[in-house]
Amino acid sequence: MSDASPSPSLPQFDALRQANLARAKEWNPTGVDTGPGFAGLELAGEVGELCNLLKKAERARLGLVGGSVSPAAIAEELADVVICADLVGLALGLDVWPIVVAKFNATSEAKGFGTRLGDPIPVSVARFKDAGHPATAAGEAAEATSKAAAVDHTRALLLMLVDALHRDALWHRLSDNTKVVCEHILRADRSGGAS
């Protein structure tokens, strides 16, 4: 993938986004703009509920007082976290799946891992180098393409996030150093230079 746009969404994430858009009208019939702050607090609340259940499961595993395990309840709270993460993306005008792909792949790249999300999934070159495997050359080419795509995805993600921060009402809460970096990234992108 040579363009700077991240991988397209999965149908499941597209369906979640469409359902979140539809249900937002039911939750908020007046249409008041709740903004990313509200969505972030909602996400934090759901993460807190999930963590509370995980804490109780750990108590049960360790034989401590107050422990209980409810895999169904844990699964429901995990689902709420995913739903609310998409709501934060919606509030920021971001498509979550391409961001997940870009971040997952950037972390794999930074840590030297071969596992990537999205197409193409690179061949793990390290497996074949010592054995003289015929897939080595193809794997190295796929890995180089994947690294370039990961850089493009990361750059696109960074630009989307910086642009969203710049437009958001929370801009004033950023530190001066963070603002300078964000503005530098936006200027470099607008001038066609590297950030």
VOMIZA-374848 format. One line per 4 residues: number of its first residue (from 1); their letters; for each residue x, z, y of N, C-alpha, C, CB. Coordinates in nm, 3 decimals. Glycine has a CB too. Layout:
NUM = a = X,Z,Y,X,Z,Y,X,Z,Y,X,Z,Y  ...
***
This chain:
1 = msda = 0.086,0.000,-0.118,0.000,0.000,0.000,0.089,0.000,0.122,-0.097,0.123,0.001  0.085,-0.106,0.197,0.178,-0.119,0.309,0.118,-0.080,0.443,0.227,-0.259,0.316  -0.015,-0.075,0.453,-0.071,-0.036,0.582,-0.064,0.115,0.599,-0.218,-0.084,0.596  -0.088,0.162,0.722,-0.070,0.304,0.752,-0.193,0.387,0.718,-0.036,0.321,0.897
5 = spsp = -0.298,0.326,0.665,-0.417,0.404,0.635,-0.406,0.467,0.497,-0.542,0.315,0.643  -0.453,0.592,0.483,-0.448,0.659,0.354,-0.539,0.592,0.252,-0.486,0.806,0.370  -0.526,0.635,0.126,-0.607,0.580,0.018,-0.755,0.597,0.046,-0.571,0.646,-0.114  -0.837,0.502,-0.002,-0.980,0.516,0.019,-1.035,0.637,-0.056,-1.054,0.389,-0.025
9 = slpq = -1.150,0.683,-0.013,-1.212,0.799,-0.075,-1.259,0.770,-0.215,-1.327,0.847,0.009  -1.274,0.878,-0.291,-1.338,0.868,-0.422,-1.489,0.867,-0.400,-1.295,0.987,-0.515  -1.562,0.800,-0.487,-1.709,0.799,-0.471,-1.769,0.939,-0.464,-1.772,0.723,-0.586  -1.711,1.034,-0.538,-1.765,1.170,-0.537,-1.749,1.234,-0.399,-1.695,1.257,-0.644
13 = fdal = -1.636,1.211,-0.334,-1.616,1.267,-0.201,-1.704,1.195,-0.099,-1.469,1.258,-0.160  -1.723,1.065,-0.117,-1.815,0.992,-0.028,-1.957,1.046,-0.043,-1.812,0.841,-0.060  -1.997,1.074,-0.167,-2.131,1.129,-0.192,-2.145,1.267,-0.130,-2.160,1.135,-0.345  -2.040,1.349,-0.142,-2.042,1.482,-0.080,-2.055,1.471,0.071,-1.915,1.562,-0.116
17 = rqan = -1.979,1.379,0.132,-1.987,1.361,0.276,-2.127,1.320,0.319,-1.885,1.258,0.323  -2.187,1.225,0.248,-2.322,1.179,0.282,-2.423,1.292,0.267,-2.362,1.058,0.194  -2.409,1.370,0.160,-2.500,1.484,0.140,-2.479,1.590,0.248,-2.479,1.545,0.000  -2.354,1.616,0.285,-2.328,1.713,0.392,-2.387,1.667,0.524,-2.176,1.737,0.407
21 = lara = -2.375,1.537,0.553,-2.435,1.483,0.676,-2.586,1.501,0.676,-2.400,1.334,0.691  -2.649,1.469,0.562,-2.796,1.481,0.553,-2.839,1.627,0.563,-2.846,1.420,0.421  -2.769,1.715,0.490,-2.811,1.856,0.490,-2.779,1.924,0.622,-2.744,1.930,0.376  -2.681,1.875,0.696,-2.649,1.933,0.827,-2.771,1.927,0.918,-2.530,1.860,0.893
25 = kewn = -2.851,1.821,0.904,-2.972,1.808,0.985,-3.076,1.913,0.945,-3.032,1.667,0.971  -3.072,1.956,0.820,-3.165,2.060,0.774,-3.118,2.198,0.817,-3.181,2.055,0.621  -2.986,2.222,0.808,-2.931,2.350,0.852,-2.943,2.366,1.003,-2.785,2.362,0.810  -2.928,2.257,1.074,-2.921,2.262,1.220,-3.020,2.161,1.279,-2.775,2.231,1.269
29 = ptgv = -3.152,2.191,1.269,-3.252,2.094,1.313,-3.247,2.065,1.464,-3.388,2.143,1.277  -3.190,2.155,1.543,-3.184,2.130,1.687,-3.071,2.033,1.722,-3.165,2.261,1.763  -2.975,2.016,1.631,-2.864,1.924,1.655,-2.758,1.976,1.748,-2.917,1.797,1.708  -2.757,2.108,1.775,-2.656,2.164,1.862,-2.518,2.143,1.797,-2.683,2.316,1.888
33 = dtgp = -2.418,2.106,1.879,-2.284,2.081,1.829,-2.218,2.215,1.797,-2.199,2.001,1.932  -2.204,2.245,1.667,-2.143,2.371,1.627,-1.991,2.364,1.628,-2.190,2.411,1.488  -1.933,2.245,1.621,-1.789,2.225,1.634,-1.709,2.271,1.515,-1.741,2.295,1.755  -1.579,2.243,1.519,-1.492,2.278,1.407,-1.470,2.428,1.391,-1.359,2.210,1.424
37 = gfag = -1.484,2.504,1.500,-1.467,2.649,1.490,-1.568,2.711,1.397,-1.476,2.713,1.626  -1.696,2.672,1.412,-1.801,2.724,1.324,-1.775,2.682,1.181,-1.939,2.674,1.370  -1.740,2.555,1.161,-1.714,2.505,1.025,-1.595,2.579,0.963,-1.687,2.353,1.027  -1.493,2.606,1.044,-1.377,2.680,0.995,-1.412,2.823,0.955,-1.269,2.682,1.099
41 = lela = -1.495,2.887,1.034,-1.539,3.023,1.000,-1.623,3.022,0.873,-1.619,3.085,1.116  -1.706,2.920,0.858,-1.786,2.907,0.736,-1.694,2.891,0.615,-1.883,2.786,0.747  -1.593,2.807,0.628,-1.496,2.789,0.520,-1.425,2.921,0.489,-1.392,2.681,0.558  -1.380,2.991,0.593,-1.311,3.118,0.572,-1.400,3.218,0.499,-1.266,3.176,0.706
45 = gevg = -1.529,3.220,0.533,-1.621,3.309,0.464,-1.634,3.277,0.316,-1.758,3.302,0.530  -1.642,3.148,0.285,-1.653,3.108,0.145,-1.525,3.137,0.068,-1.688,2.959,0.135  -1.409,3.114,0.132,-1.282,3.147,0.067,-1.275,3.298,0.042,-1.160,3.100,0.155  -1.321,3.376,0.139,-1.324,3.522,0.122,-1.412,3.563,0.004,-1.374,3.589,0.249
49 = elcn = -1.530,3.500,-0.008,-1.618,3.532,-0.121,-1.553,3.496,-0.254,-1.751,3.460,-0.106  -1.486,3.380,-0.260,-1.415,3.340,-0.381,-1.305,3.440,-0.414,-1.357,3.199,-0.364  -1.226,3.476,-0.313,-1.116,3.570,-0.336,-1.167,3.706,-0.381,-1.034,3.586,-0.209  -1.279,3.751,-0.330,-1.336,3.878,-0.373,-1.371,3.874,-0.522,-1.461,3.911,-0.289
53 = llkk = -1.430,3.764,-0.567,-1.462,3.751,-0.710,-1.334,3.744,-0.793,-1.548,3.626,-0.734  -1.233,3.674,-0.744,-1.106,3.666,-0.817,-1.040,3.804,-0.826,-1.010,3.565,-0.749  -1.051,3.882,-0.718,-0.997,4.019,-0.719,-1.066,4.102,-0.826,-1.015,4.086,-0.580  -1.199,4.091,-0.836,-1.273,4.166,-0.937,-1.238,4.120,-1.077,-1.424,4.152,-0.914
57 = aera = -1.214,3.990,-1.094,-1.172,3.938,-1.224,-1.033,3.991,-1.260,-1.172,3.783,-1.224  -0.944,4.001,-1.161,-0.811,4.057,-1.185,-0.820,4.204,-1.223,-0.721,4.039,-1.061  -0.908,4.277,-1.155,-0.929,4.418,-1.192,-0.970,4.428,-1.338,-1.036,4.484,-1.101  -1.064,4.342,-1.380,-1.110,4.344,-1.519,-0.994,4.310,-1.613,-1.226,4.244,-1.539
61 = rlgl = -0.914,4.210,-1.578,-0.801,4.169,-1.662,-0.700,4.282,-1.677,-0.733,4.045,-1.604  -0.682,4.359,-1.570,-0.585,4.468,-1.571,-0.643,4.598,-1.622,-0.530,4.487,-1.433  -0.775,4.600,-1.650,-0.840,4.721,-1.698,-0.862,4.824,-1.590,-0.759,4.781,-1.807  -0.874,4.781,-1.467,-0.895,4.873,-1.355,-1.044,4.896,-1.332,-0.829,4.819,-1.228
65 = vggs = -1.076,5.006,-1.267,-1.213,5.038,-1.232,-1.265,4.933,-1.134,-1.223,5.180,-1.170  -1.391,4.895,-1.150,-1.453,4.800,-1.059,-1.430,4.655,-1.095,-1.403,4.824,-0.922  -1.375,4.631,-1.212,-1.349,4.493,-1.253,-1.471,4.429,-1.315,-1.234,4.488,-1.349  -1.489,4.303,-1.288,-1.595,4.225,-1.351,-1.554,4.078,-1.349,-1.733,4.246,-1.279
69 = vspa = -1.602,4.006,-1.448,-1.571,3.865,-1.456,-1.701,3.787,-1.465,-1.478,3.834,-1.578  -1.717,3.693,-1.374,-1.832,3.603,-1.378,-1.781,3.462,-1.350,-1.941,3.646,-1.274  -1.741,3.391,-1.456,-1.690,3.255,-1.436,-1.790,3.165,-1.363,-1.655,3.194,-1.570  -1.918,3.182,-1.387,-2.018,3.099,-1.320,-2.018,3.127,-1.170,-2.158,3.125,-1.379
73 = aiae = -2.009,3.255,-1.132,-2.008,3.290,-0.989,-1.880,3.239,-0.923,-2.020,3.443,-0.971  -1.767,3.250,-0.994,-1.641,3.199,-0.941,-1.651,3.048,-0.920,-1.523,3.232,-1.036  -1.707,2.977,-1.016,-1.723,2.832,-1.005,-1.811,2.796,-0.886,-1.782,2.774,-1.134  -1.920,2.871,-0.865,-2.009,2.844,-0.751,-1.938,2.865,-0.618,-2.134,2.934,-0.758
77 = elad = -1.859,2.971,-0.608,-1.786,2.995,-0.482,-1.678,2.890,-0.460,-1.723,3.135,-0.483  -1.613,2.846,-0.568,-1.515,2.738,-0.555,-1.582,2.611,-0.505,-1.443,2.712,-0.690  -1.702,2.583,-0.556,-1.778,2.467,-0.508,-1.810,2.482,-0.359,-1.908,2.450,-0.589  -1.849,2.603,-0.317,-1.877,2.627,-0.175,-1.753,2.602,-0.089,-1.927,2.771,-0.153
81 = vvic = -1.635,2.637,-0.140,-1.511,2.615,-0.065,-1.488,2.465,-0.045,-1.391,2.678,-0.139  -1.508,2.386,-0.152,-1.489,2.240,-0.141,-1.590,2.180,-0.044,-1.502,2.173,-0.281  -1.715,2.224,-0.054,-1.820,2.175,0.035,-1.784,2.206,0.181,-1.958,2.238,-0.002  -1.742,2.330,0.205,-1.711,2.371,0.342,-1.583,2.304,0.393,-1.697,2.521,0.350
85 = adlv = -1.488,2.276,0.305,-1.368,2.203,0.350,-1.409,2.065,0.401,-1.264,2.189,0.233  -1.505,2.002,0.334,-1.554,1.873,0.382,-1.628,1.889,0.515,-1.646,1.807,0.277  -1.700,2.000,0.532,-1.769,2.024,0.659,-1.670,2.040,0.774,-1.858,2.149,0.647  -1.555,2.102,0.748,-1.451,2.113,0.851,-1.401,1.972,0.885,-1.333,2.204,0.803
89 = glal = -1.376,1.892,0.781,-1.335,1.753,0.804,-1.438,1.677,0.884,-1.309,1.682,0.672  -1.564,1.697,0.851,-1.674,1.631,0.923,-1.674,1.672,1.070,-1.809,1.667,0.857  -1.655,1.802,1.095,-1.655,1.852,1.233,-1.537,1.796,1.313,-1.650,2.005,1.234  -1.427,1.767,1.244,-1.309,1.711,1.311,-1.306,1.559,1.310,-1.185,1.764,1.245
93 = gldv = -1.407,1.499,1.245,-1.411,1.353,1.236,-1.308,1.297,1.139,-1.389,1.293,1.372  -1.274,1.375,1.036,-1.173,1.335,0.939,-1.235,1.312,0.802,-1.063,1.440,0.931  -1.188,1.210,0.732,-1.228,1.185,0.594,-1.133,1.266,0.506,-1.224,1.031,0.558  -1.186,1.363,0.431,-1.104,1.461,0.361,-1.021,1.401,0.248,-1.192,1.569,0.305
97 = wpiv = -1.078,1.311,0.167,-1.005,1.263,0.050,-0.873,1.194,0.085,-1.093,1.168,-0.028  -0.869,1.102,0.179,-0.740,1.041,0.212,-0.637,1.143,0.261,-0.758,0.934,0.318  -0.684,1.247,0.328,-0.594,1.352,0.374,-0.540,1.431,0.255,-0.666,1.446,0.473  -0.627,1.458,0.157,-0.583,1.528,0.036,-0.477,1.445,-0.036,-0.703,1.555,-0.059
101 = vakf = -0.503,1.314,-0.049,-0.407,1.225,-0.115,-0.273,1.227,-0.042,-0.462,1.080,-0.121  -0.278,1.211,0.090,-0.155,1.207,0.169,-0.078,1.339,0.157,-0.186,1.178,0.315  -0.147,1.451,0.167,-0.080,1.582,0.161,-0.025,1.608,0.022,-0.177,1.694,0.201  -0.103,1.578,-0.082,-0.057,1.598,-0.219,0.070,1.517,-0.243,-0.166,1.557,-0.321
105 = nats = 0.066,1.390,-0.202,0.180,1.301,-0.225,0.301,1.340,-0.140,0.140,1.156,-0.195  0.277,1.385,-0.017,0.389,1.429,0.067,0.456,1.553,0.008,0.339,1.459,0.211  0.377,1.645,-0.047,0.434,1.764,-0.110,0.513,1.725,-0.235,0.323,1.864,-0.147  0.457,1.633,-0.315,0.531,1.586,-0.433,0.663,1.523,-0.391,0.447,1.484,-0.512
109 = eakg = 0.658,1.443,-0.285,0.779,1.377,-0.236,0.880,1.481,-0.189,0.745,1.280,-0.122  0.836,1.577,-0.111,0.926,1.678,-0.057,0.991,1.763,-0.167,0.851,1.768,0.040  0.917,1.785,-0.275,0.968,1.869,-0.384,1.037,1.787,-0.493,0.855,1.949,-0.445  1.037,1.655,-0.479,1.101,1.570,-0.578,1.020,1.553,-0.705,1.233,1.626,-0.613
113 = fgtr = 0.889,1.574,-0.697,0.803,1.558,-0.814,0.758,1.413,-0.826,0.680,1.652,-0.806  0.733,1.367,-0.947,0.690,1.230,-0.970,0.540,1.210,-0.964,0.740,1.183,-1.101  0.463,1.317,-0.969,0.318,1.306,-0.973,0.262,1.274,-0.836,0.255,1.434,-1.026  0.178,1.170,-0.829,0.115,1.128,-0.705,-0.033,1.104,-0.729,0.183,1.000,-0.649
117 = lgdp = -0.112,1.121,-0.626,-0.253,1.085,-0.629,-0.270,0.944,-0.575,-0.338,1.185,-0.546  -0.370,0.874,-0.621,-0.400,0.742,-0.568,-0.324,0.633,-0.640,-0.368,0.737,-0.421  -0.344,0.511,-0.596,-0.280,0.395,-0.659,-0.162,0.351,-0.577,-0.379,0.280,-0.675  -0.057,0.301,-0.632,-0.029,0.308,-0.774,0.031,0.443,-0.811,0.064,0.194,-0.815
121 = ipvs = 0.009,0.483,-0.935,0.073,0.605,-0.983,0.211,0.562,-1.033,-0.011,0.676,-1.097  0.317,0.613,-0.971,0.451,0.564,-1.004,0.497,0.608,-1.142,0.551,0.612,-0.900  0.578,0.526,-1.201,0.642,0.560,-1.327,0.747,0.665,-1.297,0.704,0.434,-1.398  0.758,0.766,-1.381,0.861,0.867,-1.360,0.995,0.809,-1.404,0.827,0.999,-1.437
125 = varf = 1.076,0.770,-1.307,1.203,0.704,-1.335,1.298,0.797,-1.407,1.266,0.654,-1.205  1.299,0.923,-1.372,1.394,1.018,-1.430,1.385,1.020,-1.582,1.369,1.158,-1.374  1.267,0.999,-1.637,1.248,1.001,-1.781,1.328,0.891,-1.850,1.102,0.986,-1.814  1.346,0.777,-1.784,1.399,0.659,-1.850,1.545,0.630,-1.820,1.318,0.542,-1.812
129 = kdag = 1.603,0.690,-1.717,1.736,0.650,-1.674,1.842,0.668,-1.782,1.776,0.729,-1.551  1.844,0.781,-1.849,1.947,0.806,-1.948,1.925,0.724,-2.074,1.951,0.953,-1.983  1.803,0.693,-2.105,1.774,0.621,-2.228,1.789,0.471,-2.212,1.634,0.653,-2.275  1.817,0.422,-2.090,1.827,0.279,-2.068,1.695,0.208,-2.091,1.934,0.220,-2.157
133 = hpat = 1.588,0.277,-2.064,1.453,0.225,-2.087,1.428,0.102,-1.999,1.347,0.333,-2.059  1.363,-0.003,-2.053,1.338,-0.124,-1.974,1.247,-0.101,-1.853,1.278,-0.231,-2.062  1.174,0.008,-1.852,1.084,0.035,-1.739,1.159,0.091,-1.618,0.974,0.132,-1.781  1.290,0.115,-1.632,1.365,0.177,-1.523,1.358,0.096,-1.394,1.510,0.194,-1.564
137 = aage = 1.386,-0.034,-1.401,1.385,-0.117,-1.279,1.245,-0.122,-1.218,1.433,-0.260,-1.310  1.144,-0.143,-1.302,1.006,-0.146,-1.252,0.968,-0.009,-1.195,0.908,-0.188,-1.364  1.011,0.096,-1.262,0.981,0.231,-1.216,1.046,0.261,-1.083,1.025,0.332,-1.318  1.173,0.218,-1.067,1.242,0.240,-0.940,1.175,0.164,-0.826,1.388,0.199,-0.951
141 = aaea = 1.130,0.042,-0.855,1.059,-0.037,-0.752,0.927,0.030,-0.716,1.033,-0.182,-0.801  0.854,0.077,-0.818,0.726,0.145,-0.793,0.749,0.274,-0.715,0.653,0.175,-0.926  0.857,0.344,-0.750,0.887,0.470,-0.680,0.922,0.443,-0.534,1.003,0.544,-0.750  1.000,0.338,-0.507,1.035,0.305,-0.368,0.909,0.268,-0.290,1.136,0.188,-0.363
145 = tska = 0.820,0.189,-0.351,0.694,0.153,-0.286,0.610,0.276,-0.262,0.617,0.051,-0.371  0.606,0.366,-0.361,0.528,0.488,-0.349,0.583,0.577,-0.238,0.526,0.563,-0.482  0.717,0.585,-0.225,0.777,0.667,-0.119,0.741,0.610,0.018,0.931,0.674,-0.136  0.747,0.478,0.032,0.712,0.416,0.160,0.565,0.441,0.192,0.742,0.263,0.157
149 = aavd = 0.480,0.430,0.090,0.337,0.455,0.111,0.314,0.602,0.148,0.256,0.419,-0.016  0.388,0.693,0.085,0.373,0.835,0.117,0.412,0.862,0.262,0.459,0.921,0.022  0.518,0.798,0.309,0.559,0.813,0.449,0.450,0.758,0.541,0.694,0.740,0.476  0.396,0.639,0.508,0.287,0.580,0.587,0.166,0.671,0.588,0.249,0.442,0.534
153 = htra = 0.130,0.726,0.471,0.014,0.814,0.461,0.035,0.940,0.543,-0.014,0.850,0.315  0.155,0.997,0.532,0.185,1.120,0.606,0.179,1.094,0.756,0.324,1.174,0.567  0.234,0.982,0.800,0.231,0.947,0.943,0.087,0.930,0.990,0.312,0.818,0.969  0.005,0.860,0.910,-0.135,0.840,0.948,-0.209,0.973,0.953,-0.204,0.745,0.849
157 = lllm = -0.183,1.060,0.858,-0.245,1.192,0.856,-0.204,1.272,0.979,-0.208,1.268,0.728  -0.076,1.271,1.010,-0.026,1.343,1.125,-0.090,1.292,1.254,0.127,1.330,1.133  -0.099,1.160,1.267,-0.160,1.103,1.388,-0.307,1.142,1.399,-0.146,0.951,1.387  -0.380,1.138,1.286,-0.521,1.177,1.289,-0.536,1.322,1.331,-0.586,1.155,1.151
161 = lvda = -0.453,1.411,1.274,-0.463,1.553,1.306,-0.425,1.580,1.451,-0.376,1.634,1.212  -0.316,1.519,1.498,-0.273,1.539,1.636,-0.379,1.487,1.733,-0.137,1.469,1.662  -0.434,1.370,1.703,-0.538,1.315,1.788,-0.660,1.406,1.791,-0.578,1.175,1.740  -0.699,1.459,1.674,-0.814,1.551,1.669,-0.785,1.678,1.748,-0.849,1.586,1.522
165 = lhrd = -0.665,1.732,1.734,-0.628,1.851,1.812,-0.632,1.822,1.961,-0.489,1.901,1.771  -0.581,1.707,1.998,-0.573,1.671,2.139,-0.712,1.660,2.201,-0.496,1.539,2.157  -0.809,1.609,2.122,-0.944,1.591,2.173,-1.027,1.718,2.162,-1.013,1.479,2.098  -0.987,1.813,2.080,-1.067,1.931,2.050,-1.062,2.034,2.162,-1.021,1.993,1.919
169 = alwh = -1.167,2.112,2.172,-1.175,2.218,2.273,-1.076,2.331,2.244,-1.317,2.275,2.280  -1.018,2.334,2.125,-0.922,2.439,2.091,-0.780,2.406,2.135,-0.924,2.464,1.942  -0.760,2.291,2.200,-0.628,2.247,2.245,-0.559,2.356,2.327,-0.639,2.119,2.329  -0.636,2.425,2.411,-0.577,2.526,2.500,-0.520,2.644,2.422,-0.681,2.576,2.598
173 = rlsd = -0.558,2.661,2.296,-0.508,2.774,2.217,-0.374,2.745,2.150,-0.609,2.811,2.112  -0.333,2.620,2.149,-0.205,2.585,2.088,-0.090,2.636,2.174,-0.194,2.433,2.068  0.021,2.667,2.108,0.139,2.710,2.184,0.192,2.591,2.264,0.249,2.766,2.090  0.268,2.621,2.368,0.326,2.515,2.451,0.415,2.424,2.368,0.405,2.575,2.568
177 = ntkv = 0.495,2.481,2.277,0.582,2.399,2.193,0.502,2.305,2.105,0.672,2.489,2.106  0.393,2.355,2.048,0.308,2.270,1.963,0.248,2.157,2.044,0.196,2.354,1.897  0.203,2.188,2.166,0.146,2.084,2.253,0.250,1.976,2.284,0.094,2.145,2.383  0.373,2.018,2.313,0.479,1.922,2.344,0.504,1.830,2.225,0.610,1.995,2.383
181 = vceh = 0.510,1.887,2.104,0.532,1.806,1.984,0.416,1.709,1.964,0.549,1.896,1.859  0.293,1.757,1.978,0.175,1.672,1.961,0.176,1.557,2.063,0.046,1.755,1.977  0.204,1.590,2.187,0.207,1.485,2.290,0.318,1.384,2.264,0.225,1.548,2.429  0.432,1.430,2.215,0.541,1.339,2.180,0.498,1.244,2.069,0.667,1.418,2.137
185 = ilra = 0.431,1.296,1.969,0.384,1.214,1.857,0.285,1.109,1.907,0.318,1.302,1.747  0.191,1.150,1.992,0.093,1.054,2.045,0.160,0.948,2.131,-0.014,1.127,2.126  0.255,0.988,2.217,0.326,0.890,2.301,0.405,0.790,2.216,0.421,0.962,2.398  0.473,0.841,2.115,0.554,0.755,2.029,0.465,0.655,1.956,0.636,0.838,1.928
189 = drsg = 0.347,0.701,1.912,0.256,0.610,1.842,0.202,0.503,1.936,0.139,0.688,1.778  0.166,0.544,2.057,0.112,0.448,2.153,0.215,0.346,2.197,0.058,0.521,2.275  0.341,0.388,2.200,0.446,0.295,2.243,0.504,0.215,2.126,0.559,0.370,2.313  0.456,0.246,2.006,0.505,0.174,1.888,0.635,0.227,1.835,0.520,0.031,1.920
193 = gas = 0.684,0.338,1.890,0.809,0.396,1.845,0.789,0.490,1.729,0.877,0.468,1.959  0.896,0.531,1.671,0.890,0.626,1.559,0.871,0.766,1.614,1.018,0.619,1.470  0.797,0.846,1.544,0.779,0.984,1.584,0.870,1.068,1.500,0.633,1.030,1.571
***
